[in-house]
Amino acid sequence: MRHFSPSFRLWHWLQAISVFGLFITVLLRESVMSKEGIGGTVQTKLGEIGTIITDEQAVLIGKAVRSPMWDWHIYLGITVAVLLVWRLAMILKNGFGFDENPKMKKVYQLYKAVYVVLSLMSISGLVLYWKLAGESKELVETLHMYMGWGIFAFAAIHIIGVIIAERSDQNGLVSRMISGK
């Protein structure tokens, strides 16, 4: 039965909270907090009181309104990058911490792939934040977005896998991840 150290458990839950927060900011940005949606609402309401603004002005207002929410995406993204460095330090010191359960070999390979994707996503996010992408900005944004959706899909698969494992041969998995016992 796999044991989870206090530092690994803390890392896991901070990472989970950060990734969930990133998911919420992306979901909001792509739905109710889209710059076009907010701008359109502002444009309509201002039109009702006799003030006309252009579509471009409306989008600028939409961006300004959602900016504080998007700041959280940046803070959480930086948190994920810092947590990834912490996890790398744990791996260098103690190894991955995977047990020898042959049923888990493919799952552990998936975790390693997730670390690679998280690394690339963090690097691309920092490249975008520091405006280092130059003419490749759209490509970097697209890759960053796809990797993000991949991480969100992994999180869903992870939760389903934990539920299945908890109900089969790894009873107590959730308790061990929360309390260590």
Secondary structure, DSSP 8 states (H G I E B T S, - for coil): -----HHHHHHHHHHHHHHHHHHHHHHHHHTTT-HHHHHHHHHHHHHHTT----HHHHHHHHHHHHHHHHHHHHHHHHHHHHHHHHHHHHHHHH-------GGGHHHHHHHHHHHHHHHHHHHHHHHHHTT--GGGHHHHHHHHHHHHHHHHHHHHHHHHHHHHHHTTTTTTHHHHHHH--
